[in-house]
Amino acid sequence: MRAAVSLVAVSTLCAALLAGCAPPGYYGSRAYAQYQQGYHVVRTGETLYSIAWRYRLNYHWLAAWNRIPPPYLIHPGQRLWLRAPQMAPRHREVVRAPARPVRGPEPVFTARPLAWRWPTAGLVVQAFAAQDPTGRGLEITGKLGQPVVAAAPGRVVYSGSGLRGYGQLIIIKHGNSYLSAYGYNRKLLVKEGDRVQAGQPIAEMGSVGGKPPMLYFEIRRDGKPVDPLRYLPRR
């Protein structure tokens, strides 16, 4: 009896945590209904990394829960569970769509520590706030068209405008634990799959939502947002 109660409690907690990370604009939509059920239906232009970013999940977990091997290829219409299989709703009519054939191994990264650098010049007008869902990164003001550069070497795993609220967005993978994101851009200079070096121009600064020109910059470690100021060099 105690074990059953514990399982219910864990299930409720996981559902609450998942709901607390709901992306803006989902409430009342078909996508939010899917979100409440614990799954996401892949749309054109999405990648496993961008979906993991949307729901603040570790992409390794998302891939494992859905049995997707490297290089993590997915396709539109595919249903991805957003929680561990034992916690996912059981629907007999649901059939998990297979991933496309693997085209090669996932690149192996060394364990060398990353040397981070500032992604652009400017004044930080919004700092990291762990408890604020809207403050998971930095907002750095600048000039329209100002260069935005990679903060550390890595591989571009998302380049597009499919994540609401970020404008033109780039996500870069650094090793097996870190991802960095660069939002509010007016022009993207790199595409998915590109290898980039620290300091390499990847975008031009833009503006969203009537804000002045600025860059939204975020770092995540194992899917969790962390304070970029802990990693960037002091000015």
C-alpha positions in Angstrom: 0.0 0.0 0.0 2.8 2.4 0.9 4.6 1.6 -2.4 1.4 2.4 -4.3 1.0 5.7 -2.5 4.6 6.6 -3.1 4.2 5.9 -6.9 1.2 8.2 -7.0 3.0 10.9 -5.2 6.0 10.7 -7.6 3.7 10.7 -10.6 1.9 13.8 -9.3 5.2 15.6 -8.6 6.5 14.8 -12.1 3.4 16.0 -13.7 3.5 19.2 -11.6 7.1 19.8 -12.6 6.4 19.2 -16.2 3.4 21.6 -16.2 5.5 24.3 -14.4 7.8 24.4 -17.5 5.0 24.9 -20.0 6.2 27.2 -22.8 4.3 30.5 -23.4 1.3 30.4 -25.7 0.5 26.7 -25.0 -2.4 27.1 -22.6 -5.7 26.2 -24.1 -4.0 25.0 -27.4 -3.9 21.5 -28.9 -0.2 21.5 -28.2 -0.8 22.2 -24.5 -3.3 19.4 -24.4 -0.5 17.1 -25.7 1.9 18.6 -23.2 -0.4 17.8 -20.3 -0.5 14.2 -21.5 3.3 14.1 -21.4 4.2 14.0 -25.0 5.1 16.3 -27.9 4.3 15.8 -31.6 7.3 16.9 -33.7 6.6 19.8 -36.1 8.5 20.7 -39.2 11.8 22.4 -38.4 12.1 21.1 -34.9 15.1 19.0 -33.6 15.5 16.8 -30.6 17.6 19.6 -29.1 15.1 22.4 -29.7 12.3 20.2 -28.2 14.5 19.4 -25.1 15.2 23.1 -24.8 11.5 24.0 -25.0 10.6 21.8 -22.1 13.9 22.3 -20.1 14.9 18.6 -20.4 18.3 17.0 -20.8 18.4 15.9 -24.4 20.1 12.7 -23.4 17.0 11.8 -21.3 14.6 12.7 -24.1 16.5 10.5 -26.5 16.7 7.6 -24.1 13.0 7.8 -23.2 12.1 7.6 -26.9 14.8 5.1 -27.9 16.4 7.5 -30.4 20.1 6.8 -31.0 22.7 9.3 -32.0 22.7 11.5 -34.1 19.1 11.9 -32.7 17.2 12.2 -36.0 13.4 12.8 -35.7 10.7 13.6 -38.2 7.5 15.6 -38.4 4.5 13.8 -36.8 6.6 11.7 -34.5 5.4 11.5 -31.0 8.0 12.0 -28.2 7.4 11.2 -24.6 8.4 14.0 -22.2 9.0 11.8 -19.2 10.3 8.4 -18.4 8.4 5.5 -19.9 7.1 4.2 -16.5 5.7 7.7 -15.8 4.1 8.1 -19.3 0.3 7.6 -19.8 -0.6 4.2 -21.2 -2.7 4.5 -24.3 -3.0 1.3 -26.4 -3.7 3.3 -29.5 -0.4 5.2 -29.3 2.3 3.8 -31.5 5.8 5.4 -31.2 7.0 6.4 -34.7 10.6 5.2 -35.5 13.4 7.6 -36.0 15.0 7.9 -39.5 18.1 5.7 -40.2 21.3 6.7 -38.4 23.8 8.4 -40.7 26.8 8.2 -38.5 28.1 8.3 -34.9 27.6 11.3 -32.6 30.8 13.3 -32.4 32.9 12.5 -29.3 34.0 15.5 -27.3 37.0 15.7 -25.0 36.6 16.5 -21.3 38.7 19.7 -21.5 37.0 22.6 -19.6 35.4 25.2 -21.8 36.8 28.6 -22.1 33.7 30.8 -22.4 33.7 34.3 -23.8 31.1 37.1 -24.1 28.7 36.5 -27.0 28.5 40.3 -27.8 29.5 43.7 -26.4 26.9 45.6 -24.5 25.2 46.3 -21.2 23.5 43.5 -19.2 20.0 44.8 -18.5 18.5 41.5 -17.3 20.5 39.2 -15.1 19.9 35.5 -14.4 17.1 34.7 -11.9 16.7 31.0 -11.1 13.2 31.4 -9.6 11.8 33.5 -12.4 10.7 31.6 -15.6 11.3 34.7 -17.7 14.8 35.3 -16.3 16.7 32.1 -17.2 19.3 34.0 -19.2 20.9 37.4 -19.8 19.6 40.2 -22.0 22.5 42.3 -23.4 21.8 45.6 -25.2 23.6 46.7 -28.3 23.0 48.1 -31.8 20.8 46.6 -34.5 23.0 44.3 -36.7 25.8 44.1 -34.1 27.8 40.9 -34.3 26.8 38.0 -32.1 29.5 35.4 -31.7 29.8 31.8 -30.3 30.6 31.9 -26.6 32.5 28.6 -26.8 33.5 26.1 -29.5 30.8 23.6 -30.4 28.2 22.4 -33.0 25.1 24.2 -34.1 22.1 22.0 -33.2 19.3 24.5 -33.9 19.0 27.5 -36.1 15.6 29.0 -36.8 12.5 30.8 -35.4 10.4 27.9 -34.3 10.6 28.5 -30.5 8.1 31.2 -29.6 9.5 34.1 -27.6 13.1 33.8 -28.8 12.8 35.3 -32.3 15.6 34.1 -34.6 17.4 31.6 -32.3 20.6 29.6 -32.4 21.5 26.7 -30.0 25.0 25.4 -29.8 26.1 22.2 -28.2 29.3 22.2 -26.2 30.5 18.8 -25.3 28.0 16.4 -23.7 26.7 18.6 -20.9 26.4 22.2 -22.1 24.1 24.0 -24.5 24.1 27.8 -25.2 21.4 29.8 -26.8 21.4 33.1 -28.7 18.0 34.8 -29.3 16.4 38.0 -30.6 18.6 37.9 -33.7 17.6 39.6 -37.0 19.8 37.4 -39.1 21.4 34.0 -38.6 24.8 33.3 -40.1 25.1 29.5 -39.4 23.0 26.5 -40.0 22.4 23.3 -38.1 25.3 20.9 -38.2 27.9 23.7 -38.5 31.0 23.5 -36.3 31.9 26.9 -34.8 34.8 28.3 -32.8 34.7 30.6 -29.9 34.4 34.2 -31.2 33.1 33.2 -34.6 30.2 35.4 -35.8 27.0 33.4 -35.8 24.2 36.0 -36.0 23.3 39.7 -36.2 21.6 41.3 -33.2 17.9 42.1 -33.6 14.9 43.0 -31.6 11.7 41.3 -30.5 8.4 42.4 -28.9 9.1 46.1 -29.2 12.3 45.9 -27.2 15.4 47.9 -28.1 18.1 45.8 -29.9 19.5 43.2 -27.6 20.8 39.6 -27.4 19.1 37.0 -25.2 21.9 34.6 -24.0 21.4 31.4 -22.0 23.6 28.5 -20.9 22.2 25.2 -19.8 24.0 22.3 -18.1 22.3 18.9 -18.4 19.1 20.7 -19.4 19.1 23.0 -16.5 19.5 26.8 -16.9 22.6 28.1 -15.1 23.9 31.7 -14.5 26.0 32.7 -17.5 27.9 35.1 -15.3 29.4 32.2 -13.4 31.1 31.1 -16.7 31.8 34.3 -18.6 35.0 36.2 -17.9 34.8 39.3 -15.8 34.9 42.5 -17.8 
